[in-house]
Amino acid sequence: MNDKIIITVAVTGSFPTKEMNPAVPYTPAEIADAAVESYKAGASIAHIHVRDPETGKPDFKVDLFKEVLDRIREKCDMVVNLTTSGLRLTGPDAIVKRLQPVYLRPDICSLDLGSMNFHDRVFNNPPEWSVAAAKCMQENSVKPEIEVFEPGHIRQAIDLIQKGLLDDPPYFQLCMGVKWGIEASPESLLFMRRLLPEKVRWSVMGTGKDQLTMVAMGILMGGNVRVGFEDNIYLSRGVLAKSNAQMVEKTADLAERLGRGVANPQEARSFLGIG
């Protein structure tokens, strides 16, 4: 257990819109500004998706990722995590498209394991994807954030670790409460945590109304946590969050109250083995 906690902020994701919450960022400038504001509030990692700047629809253009990455790095030393989620990418070249952000050399890229029903569509992560992605990240010195949505995904990650495709210390994101994944209950989180190998780093996120419960448990269990508009647009019941930074500030305050300090980006890099 680290005494200090790493707070990740997932500032936009693919699902929330400005119609749901006007503070949801769309443009590269808005996304980067939301990350930097969250850094000032206590987040050391920014988890980045990109949007079409005009429509706000999910996008995957590499120049949008690059602009966000460059803007954040110009303003602070935050750890940047670019998504490789292919939820909306199809076709025979989907794996190649998904791996484009890795070549920008961020600190971290997400690595989703295992196919599953995900809201209204299939989240297609075939075995060849996990191997190709792990090798690509390893070759480019990018830390994988292993996103797992159910117990079988952890078993698949353990197989990759045993094959030497994930460097020490492996870093897991326990994704709780996503529709058709494992539910965000205290019992489920304890179960998922018990399945993790020894000497790994882990973080937890919860969706919607379950975000605060999962954050509090993650703090108490010695893990790390993720908050932000990708997972939840409310600060409290019926109260829309004014910014991602507001969520981070609330999380940092809770961590301090529960006896955990908040890690800065340099400490986060040290904990996760990022050069």
C-alpha positions as CSV (number, residue, x, y, z in Angstrom):
1,M,0.0,0.0,0.0
2,N,1.2,3.5,-0.9
3,D,0.6,6.0,1.8
4,K,-0.2,8.5,-1.0
5,I,-3.0,8.0,-3.4
6,I,-2.9,8.5,-7.2
7,I,-6.0,10.4,-8.5
8,T,-6.8,9.9,-12.2
9,V,-9.2,12.2,-13.9
10,A,-11.1,11.0,-17.0
11,V,-12.2,14.3,-18.3
12,T,-14.6,13.5,-21.2
13,G,-14.9,9.9,-22.3
14,S,-17.3,9.0,-25.1
15,F,-20.8,9.1,-23.6
16,P,-21.5,12.4,-21.8
17,T,-22.6,15.5,-23.8
18,K,-23.0,19.2,-23.2
19,E,-26.7,18.6,-23.3
20,M,-26.3,16.4,-20.2
21,N,-23.8,18.8,-18.5
22,P,-22.6,22.1,-20.2
23,A,-19.1,21.6,-18.7
24,V,-18.3,18.5,-20.7
25,P,-15.2,19.3,-22.8
26,Y,-15.2,18.7,-26.6
27,T,-12.3,20.5,-28.2
28,P,-8.6,19.7,-27.6
29,A,-8.2,23.0,-25.8
30,E,-11.2,22.3,-23.6
31,I,-10.0,18.8,-22.8
32,A,-6.5,19.9,-22.0
33,D,-7.7,22.8,-19.9
34,A,-9.9,20.4,-17.9
35,A,-6.9,18.2,-17.3
36,V,-4.7,21.0,-16.2
37,E,-7.4,22.4,-13.9
38,S,-7.7,18.9,-12.4
39,Y,-3.9,18.7,-11.9
40,K,-4.1,21.9,-9.9
41,A,-6.8,20.3,-7.8
42,G,-4.8,17.2,-7.1
43,A,-5.0,14.8,-10.0
44,S,-1.7,13.4,-11.2
45,I,-3.0,11.4,-14.2
46,A,-5.2,12.5,-17.0
47,H,-7.1,9.8,-18.9
48,I,-7.8,11.2,-22.4
49,H,-10.5,10.5,-25.0
50,V,-11.0,12.9,-27.9
51,R,-14.1,14.3,-29.5
52,D,-15.0,15.9,-32.9
53,P,-14.5,19.6,-31.9
54,E,-17.6,20.7,-33.9
55,T,-20.2,18.0,-33.0
56,G,-18.8,16.5,-29.8
57,K,-19.1,13.0,-31.1
58,P,-16.4,10.5,-30.1
59,D,-13.4,10.6,-32.4
60,F,-10.1,8.9,-32.8
61,K,-8.0,11.1,-35.0
62,V,-4.4,11.0,-34.0
63,D,-3.9,14.7,-34.5
64,L,-6.5,15.4,-31.9
65,F,-4.7,13.2,-29.4
66,K,-1.5,14.9,-30.2
67,E,-2.9,18.4,-29.7
68,V,-4.3,17.5,-26.3
69,L,-1.0,15.8,-25.3
70,D,1.1,18.8,-26.4
71,R,-1.2,21.3,-24.6
72,I,-1.1,19.4,-21.3
73,R,2.7,19.0,-21.5
74,E,3.2,22.7,-22.2
75,K,1.4,23.6,-19.0
76,C,2.3,20.9,-16.4
77,D,4.1,17.6,-15.8
78,M,0.9,15.6,-15.4
79,V,1.0,11.9,-16.3
80,V,-1.0,11.5,-19.6
81,N,-2.9,8.4,-20.4
82,L,-4.3,8.1,-24.0
83,T,-7.1,5.7,-24.6
84,T,-6.8,2.9,-27.1
85,S,-10.5,1.9,-26.6
86,G,-11.9,0.6,-29.9
87,L,-15.6,0.7,-28.8
88,R,-16.6,2.5,-32.0
89,L,-13.8,1.3,-34.4
90,T,-14.6,-1.5,-36.8
91,G,-13.1,-3.1,-39.8
92,P,-10.0,-5.3,-40.6
93,D,-7.6,-2.4,-39.6
94,A,-9.2,-1.7,-36.2
95,I,-6.2,-2.9,-34.3
96,V,-3.8,-0.7,-36.3
97,K,-6.1,2.3,-35.7
98,R,-6.4,1.6,-32.0
99,L,-2.6,1.6,-31.6
100,Q,-2.0,5.0,-33.1
101,P,-2.0,6.9,-29.8
102,V,0.8,4.6,-28.5
103,Y,3.2,6.1,-31.1
104,L,2.7,9.6,-29.6
105,R,4.7,8.2,-26.6
106,P,2.4,9.3,-23.8
107,D,3.2,8.0,-20.3
108,I,0.4,5.5,-20.3
109,C,-2.1,4.0,-22.7
110,S,-5.2,2.1,-21.7
111,L,-5.3,-1.6,-22.5
112,D,-8.8,-3.1,-22.5
113,L,-9.0,-6.9,-22.1
114,G,-11.8,-9.2,-23.0
115,S,-14.8,-8.7,-25.2
116,M,-18.2,-7.9,-23.5
117,N,-21.6,-6.4,-24.0
118,F,-21.2,-2.7,-23.2
119,H,-24.3,-0.6,-22.9
120,D,-25.9,-0.8,-26.4
121,R,-23.0,-2.4,-28.3
122,V,-20.3,-5.1,-28.2
123,F,-16.9,-4.0,-26.9
124,N,-14.7,-6.1,-29.1
125,N,-11.3,-7.0,-27.6
126,P,-10.3,-10.3,-29.2
127,P,-7.2,-12.2,-27.9
128,E,-5.1,-11.0,-30.8
129,W,-5.8,-7.4,-29.8
130,S,-4.5,-7.9,-26.2
131,V,-1.2,-9.5,-27.4
132,A,-0.6,-6.9,-30.2
133,A,-1.4,-4.0,-27.8
134,A,0.8,-5.3,-25.0
135,K,3.7,-5.9,-27.3
136,C,3.3,-2.4,-29.0
137,M,3.2,-0.6,-25.6
138,Q,6.2,-2.6,-24.3
139,E,8.3,-1.8,-27.4
140,N,7.5,1.9,-27.2
141,S,8.0,2.2,-23.4
142,V,4.4,3.2,-22.8
143,K,2.9,1.9,-19.5
144,P,-0.3,-0.1,-20.0
145,E,-3.3,0.7,-17.8
146,I,-5.0,-2.7,-17.8
147,E,-8.7,-1.9,-17.8
148,V,-10.8,-4.8,-16.4
149,F,-14.6,-5.0,-16.3
150,E,-15.2,-8.5,-15.0
151,P,-13.2,-11.3,-13.3
152,G,-12.3,-13.1,-16.6
153,H,-10.4,-10.0,-17.7
154,I,-8.1,-10.3,-14.7
155,R,-7.3,-13.9,-15.6
156,Q,-6.4,-12.8,-19.1
157,A,-4.1,-10.1,-17.8
158,I,-2.4,-12.7,-15.6
159,D,-1.7,-14.8,-18.7
160,L,0.0,-11.8,-20.3
161,I,2.0,-11.1,-17.2
162,Q,3.2,-14.8,-17.2
163,K,4.2,-14.4,-20.9
164,G,6.4,-11.4,-20.1
165,L,4.2,-9.0,-22.1
166,L,3.5,-6.6,-19.2
167,D,6.4,-5.1,-17.3
168,D,6.5,-4.7,-13.5
169,P,4.6,-3.4,-11.8
170,P,1.4,-4.2,-13.7
171,Y,-1.2,-1.4,-13.3
172,F,-4.8,-2.4,-13.2
173,Q,-7.9,-0.2,-13.4
174,L,-10.9,-1.9,-11.9
175,C,-13.9,-0.6,-13.8
176,M,-17.0,-1.1,-11.6
177,G,-20.6,-0.5,-12.5
178,V,-20.4,-0.2,-16.3
179,K,-23.6,-1.6,-17.8
180,W,-23.3,-5.4,-18.3
181,G,-19.9,-5.5,-16.5
182,I,-19.4,-6.3,-12.9
183,E,-21.6,-4.3,-10.5
184,A,-20.2,-1.5,-8.4
185,S,-20.9,-3.0,-5.0
186,P,-18.5,-3.3,-2.0
187,E,-18.7,-7.1,-2.2
188,S,-17.7,-7.1,-5.9
189,L,-14.8,-4.7,-5.4
190,L,-13.4,-6.9,-2.6
191,F,-13.8,-9.9,-4.9
192,M,-12.0,-8.3,-7.8
193,R,-9.2,-7.0,-5.5
194,R,-8.6,-10.6,-4.2
195,L,-8.2,-11.8,-7.8
196,L,-5.3,-9.5,-8.5
197,P,-1.7,-10.9,-8.4
198,E,0.6,-9.8,-5.7
199,K,2.8,-6.7,-6.1
200,V,0.6,-4.9,-8.7
201,R,-0.7,-1.4,-8.6
202,W,-4.4,-0.9,-8.9
203,S,-7.0,1.8,-9.2
204,V,-10.8,1.7,-9.1
205,M,-13.6,3.7,-10.7
206,G,-17.3,3.6,-10.3
207,T,-20.0,4.9,-12.7
208,G,-22.8,7.3,-11.9
209,K,-24.2,7.3,-8.4
210,D,-21.6,4.6,-7.4
211,Q,-18.6,6.8,-8.1
212,L,-18.2,8.1,-4.5
213,T,-18.7,4.6,-2.9
214,M,-16.0,3.1,-5.1
215,V,-13.7,6.1,-4.5
216,A,-14.1,5.8,-0.7
217,M,-13.5,2.1,-0.8
218,G,-10.4,2.5,-3.0
219,I,-9.0,5.0,-0.5
220,L,-9.6,2.7,2.5
221,M,-8.3,-0.4,0.7
222,G,-5.0,1.2,-0.2
223,G,-5.6,1.5,-3.9
224,N,-5.8,4.5,-6.2
225,V,-8.9,6.1,-7.7
226,R,-10.4,7.6,-10.9
227,V,-13.1,10.3,-11.1
228,G,-14.3,12.6,-13.9
229,F,-17.0,13.2,-16.5
230,E,-16.3,10.0,-18.4
231,D,-17.8,8.1,-15.4
232,N,-20.2,10.6,-13.8
233,I,-21.4,14.1,-14.4
234,Y,-22.9,14.8,-10.9
235,L,-21.0,16.1,-7.9
236,S,-23.8,14.8,-5.6
237,R,-27.4,13.6,-5.9
238,G,-29.1,15.9,-8.4
239,V,-26.3,18.4,-8.5
240,L,-24.3,18.7,-11.7
241,A,-20.5,19.1,-11.3
242,K,-19.3,22.4,-12.6
243,S,-15.9,20.9,-13.6
244,N,-13.8,17.8,-13.5
245,A,-11.5,19.7,-11.1
246,Q,-14.4,20.0,-8.6
247,M,-14.6,16.2,-8.5
248,V,-10.9,15.9,-8.0
249,E,-10.9,18.4,-5.2
250,K,-13.7,16.5,-3.4
251,T,-11.7,13.3,-3.9
252,A,-8.4,14.8,-2.6
253,D,-10.2,16.2,0.4
254,L,-11.7,12.8,1.2
255,A,-8.3,11.1,0.8
256,E,-6.7,13.5,3.3
257,R,-9.6,13.0,5.8
258,L,-9.1,9.3,5.6
259,G,-5.4,9.5,6.2
260,R,-4.1,9.2,2.6
261,G,-2.0,12.0,1.1
262,V,-2.3,12.8,-2.6
263,A,0.5,11.8,-4.9
264,N,2.0,14.4,-7.3
265,P,2.9,13.4,-10.9
266,Q,6.6,12.6,-10.0
267,E,5.4,10.3,-7.2
268,A,2.9,8.7,-9.4
269,R,5.6,7.9,-12.0
270,S,7.7,6.4,-9.3
271,F,4.9,4.2,-7.9
272,L,4.0,3.0,-11.4
273,G,7.5,2.5,-12.7
274,I,7.2,5.1,-15.4
275,G,10.5,6.6,-16.6
